[in-house]
């Protein structure tokens, strides 16, 4: 995916509210809870938790799509946004922790209608 487009979509996703960012495979996972923004680590863009230096490095050229859906972490199905890589694997999940998920999803999709080929699923 084009890096500029990737970071713009991520910045707009971050504006939806608070998330749990989760990544990990093979029996290990890492969770970062809070509000996020696009930040910088040196000259590199990162997804950064607001108010601190916690951040996530991404390689936009390896990301194929954003997939909206629901995922059960053990408390019932919750709105979730997954970043899908070129191997069709989930490489990062954002569990949404706010209200009005369906309305926020619809507004996001409407704003980014021209990129619908990169957006799958729904809330």
NORKA-V440274 format. One record per backbone hydrogen bond with DSSP energy under -0.5 kcal/mol. NH is the residue of the N-H (numbers start at 0). CO is the residue of the C=O. Records with the same first field share a line. If there is no record, write none. Layout:
NH: CO + CO
This chain:
5: 1
6: 2
7: 3
8: 4
9: 5
10: 6
11: 7
12: 8
13: 9
14: 10
15: 12
16: 13
18: 33
19: 94
20: 18 + 31
21: 19 + 92
22: 29
27: 24
29: 22
31: 20
33: 18
36: 47
38: 36 + 45
40: 43
42: 40
43: 40
45: 38
46: 55
47: 36 + 45
48: 53
49: 34
51: 48
55: 46
57: 44
59: 57
61: 58
62: 59
63: 83
64: 83
65: 117
66: 81
67: 65 + 119
68: 79
70: 77
72: 70 + 75
74: 75
77: 70
79: 68
80: 93
81: 66
82: 91
83: 64 + 81
84: 88
85: 61
87: 84
90: 82 + 88
91: 82
92: 21
93: 80
94: 19 + 92
95: 78 + 93
96: 17
103: 99
104: 100
105: 101
106: 102
107: 103
108: 104
109: 105
110: 106
111: 107
112: 109
114: 111
115: 112
117: 114
118: 115
119: 65
121: 67
